[in-house]
Amino acid sequence: MPNAIDIHQVTKTFGEGATMVTALEKVSLTIRDGEFVVFLGPSGCGKSTLLRMIAGLSAVSEGGISVGGRPVEGRDPSVGMVFQSYTSFPWLSVAENIGFGLDLAKAGKARRDEKVATMLEKVSLGKFAGSYPSQLSGGMQQRVAIARALAVDPRILLMDEPFGALDALTRVEMQTLLLDLCAEDRKTVVFVTHDIDEAMLLADRIVVFSPHPGRIAEIIDVDIPHPRSIEQTEREDFTHLRHRLRKLLFAMAKRAA
Ligand SMILES: Nc1ncnc2c1ncn2[C@@H]1O[C@H](COP(=O)(O)OP(=O)(O)OP(=O)(O)O)[C@@H](O)[C@H]1O
């Protein structure tokens, strides 16, 4: 089986001449099928830029990215995305939002309706199928975004600080939901965050980025067995890891300043 994602010597620059910014420089990384990888690092170290290039939303300047063994050439429907801002269509109901990708893929009414019903149940929004996004809380809107991304059964899920705008309690609820969904159906997930606890709870591997230009500073295996829960993060092995990540992140943030 090919690797889920191969990133080979990728450099990304924006602008030209004196105003040119090197967002990423010679970044290489292999992500295996079914892995949950978290990109962690201070602001501006290129995490979102790399995610956008994996998604085919932005082109590499040098190097190459393959998904499932095939070079990325534009948006790939087998790759799902969830962003920080609530990206549901305001004019569509919750059920219509979740079914949107299935309609695009011409799934057929019976399959679409069945899948939408399953996803509504999985994200506990059954009672809100006919509601519109503006009638929902932030956490509920992100549940719609996750359900919409997963409804088309993507092989890979890319998430850019999806819980960044949520309050602490809702954030933990969403992390737990994501862990449950991933346990049911093992997807390859790449997840961007600034949050150390979020990274530890979710990741099989944490990729720590350093800034100016963005590079991979360190890759850390999180050898803590699944299923994980928020209570486990109080355990000693998590405490050691938290300490190590905090030190690393402070060092990177100093470099970014
Ligand atoms: N469209 C763009 N045009 C010009 N520069 C850009 C563009 N997108 C990103 N950059 C620059 O590339 C660098 C990396 O940005 P990126 O958003 O990928 O970082 P990040 O690590 O995701 O930061 P954050 O955590 O704040 O989202 C930054 O210096 C940023 O200003």
The ligand as an ORCA input file, in Angstrom:
! r2SCAN-3c Opt
* xyz 0 1
  N      -1.030     34.061      0.736
  C       0.090     34.475      1.350
  N       0.785     35.528      0.866
  C       1.930     35.938      1.466
  N       2.475     35.345      2.563
  C       1.813     34.299      3.069
  C       0.589     33.802      2.516
  N       0.183     32.729      3.236
  C       1.101     32.568      4.224
  N       2.071     33.514      4.126
  C       3.245     33.632      5.003
  O       3.837     32.351      5.122
  C       4.280     32.139      6.467
  C       3.615     30.888      7.013
  O       2.209     31.150      7.182
  P       1.196     30.022      7.711
  O      -0.151     30.660      7.793
  O       1.343     28.798      6.914
  O       1.766     29.760      9.175
  P       1.079     28.968     10.368
  O       2.166     28.226     11.049
  O      -0.066     28.176      9.876
  O       0.569     30.163     11.279
  P      -0.775     30.256     12.167
  O      -0.617     29.223     13.219
  O      -0.758     31.643     12.691
  O      -1.931     29.982     11.248
  C       3.950     33.399      7.239
  O       5.107     34.213      7.269
  C       2.863     34.050      6.416
  O       2.866     35.431      6.565
*
